[in-house]
Amino acid sequence: MDSPMKNFPEVSKALLDALDKRFPDRCPNEGMNDREIWMEVGCRRVVRFLQSVYQEQNESRMESSLDVY
């Protein structure tokens, strides 16, 4: 893995599933103020970031295992 995520801690599927459940990708409701909306956006942005790290880590793992054969 030759990316900035090279030294990033391992992200587990269980963690992603728990965060996705806790911070679902949804539209804000009309009772939310601007601050609440931006807080939700920030939380969801972290989930998306960790999903991309997880994907990159697993792709690198698969590439490494293919190099062995």
N, C-alpha and C positions, 0 to 999 in steps of 0.2 A: 504494500500500500504506500504509494509515493504522494500522499496528499497531506494537507494540514491536519487531517483526522488521524494520522498515523499513530500518534501517542494518546489518542482519546480513549478513555476507559470503555470497556466492553459494554454495549447496550443490549439488554436481553429483551426477548419477545414478551416475556411476562411484564416487564416494566412498561413497554410500549402499550400493551393492552390495557394495563391499569390506568396509565395517563390518558389514553384515548377515551376510556370510559369516564374518567373524572373531568376531562376537559374536551367534550365532544365538539366536532366541527358543526356549528349551528349558527343560524342568524340571531342577532340580538332581539330581545323582545322589547316592546314599546315602553315598558316600565323602567328600562335601564337608562342611567344617565351616561354622559360621555365618558366619564372616568371608568365606570364599570365596563363599558364596551371596549375601551382600550386595554383594560386589564385582561379581559377575555381574549382579545386579539393577541396580546403578548403571551399568554399561557399557551394558546394554540400554536403560536409561532415556535415555541420551544418544542412542542410535541412534533411538529413537522421537521424541525431540525434534527431531533433524535431519530426520527424515522429515516431520514436521509443518511445519518451516520450508521444506523443499523443495516441499511441496504448496502452501503459501501463496504462495511465490515464483512458482510456475508458474501458479497461479490468477490472480494479479495480472498476470502477463505476458499471459495470455490475455485478461483484461478490458481491458488497455491496447490490445491489438491490435484488439479489437472496437470500442473507442472511435474508432479511426481510420476505420473504415468507417461 
